[in-house]
Amino acid sequence: MRERRVRLPARSARLTSSIAFFVVIISAIAGGAVSSGNLSSAVKGLKAAQQHRALASASRSSGGSILSTPGAPAGAQQAGAPAAAAVAAPGTTPTMSMDAPIQGGLTAHQEQALSAKLLRTHQSAGVAPRSASWTPAMGRSAVARARSWLGMPYSWAGGSATGPTLGRCDPGTGGDLDCHVVGFDCSGLMTYAWGAYVALPHLADSQRFAGAFHPAVNQLLPGDLVFFAGYLPDGTGHVAIYAGKGMVIEAPDSGSVVRTAALSEVMAADGAYRGAVRPMTGQTPTLSPVGAPVSTAGGKVTLRGTHLDGVDAVHLGSVTVRRFLQHSDSAIVFRAPAHKRGLTALAVSTSWKAQSAPVALGYVQPHRATPAAPVAKSAPSSHAAPAPTSGSTTSGTKSSPTVPSSPTTAPSTPSTDPSTSSAPETPSNTSAQSTASGSSPTG
């Protein structure tokens, strides 16, 4: 409970002080202690004596806890600290005590002792192989790096990709003595956590753009950065790293240390939740409607859309396809597996677990061709040359020695007249006469 003091009206207090001042000066001149030439020096000395008395009075009211620290910042009394922790005498620079509890409860001297101990005993966490974009292993490594500094004091503007650093004194915010403390602030801890893979800016609001994928709360994975309003009602003033199972690792404020906390607790304590980002990620892919259906036996499918270069899986219901025939930022060609007739949901996902909105892929029964009726084979046609007329003469033609047809009459003696001789006839297809009678050719 603070002591209440009666204060004189401002005008009366100034008048009393002025009268006392001139009485002291006149008495000093009259006594020869001060010459007229050194009057200005005497005035300065008197003012210094008044300030010293004010400082001593403030020290007594604070129980003697005032400690002037070289290099301590100028500024107003620390917010959230005891009222006697700073000196606000007229004409003096307010100074925070290194032994006064700060915002989070620790004193600056206690923070220095913690820093020194952890710097001696710290063991670096292992680092998973680096990839061009986010991987689950990289996210887990970032969490392990942040966890390795649990217990390290908060220090405003402290921390880098290589470890904790001296912070900056920030009068009036609780960080009045942080320039004397080695540690991390909230964004400095994130800079270190992801420092093995990417250079993050040392500002919570700027770290929201460390990746293009912003997961919802139910999509959070280890390594994601989560943001809160903090001390900026209309902005982003605090960041933590999601450690999994609803927990985060954070550097809360001056006078506290790096700690683990429930995400729900931080949401309640640090104002509005500003969302999350998965570092080193690209845009979420989108798909255009699939045109032609595919056979129920499976077949080649072409997907078109945007931001498909980071896709590493196609999902058809409960089936996942990871081998593609062709792959670019705007198209993917893959072989769909067999499926029953009808529509099935199709979506794509990236290595950083961003998934497109689903589209429908149709499966149809293939058409079976009707077998053609057998064609009857036709008998080959006969194209034999017609036989010459009986009794005709063919000059210059030599006939084969075949037996020509003869009339049914009795054979006659061949004529010896050379004028009536002719070449033997060629047998025809249509001859049906019998040669059983032994007839001879006619002359």
KALINMO-V728688 format. One record per helix or strand of 3 or more residues. SS is the DSSP state (~ for helix, > for strand). FROM is the first residue (numbers start at 1). TO is the last residue. If there is no record, write none. Layout:
# KALINMO-V728688
ss=SS from=FROM to=TO
ss=SS from=FROM to=TO
This chain:
# KALINMO-V728688
ss=~ from=10 to=30
ss=~ from=36 to=61
ss=~ from=83 to=85
ss=~ from=108 to=121
ss=~ from=136 to=147
ss=~ from=178 to=180
ss=> from=182 to=184
ss=~ from=186 to=193
ss=~ from=206 to=209
ss=~ from=217 to=219
ss=> from=225 to=228
ss=> from=238 to=244
ss=> from=247 to=251
ss=> from=257 to=262
ss=~ from=263 to=269
ss=> from=273 to=278
ss=> from=299 to=306
ss=> from=311 to=316
ss=> from=319 to=321
ss=> from=331 to=336
ss=> from=342 to=350
ss=> from=359 to=364
ss=~ from=418 to=420
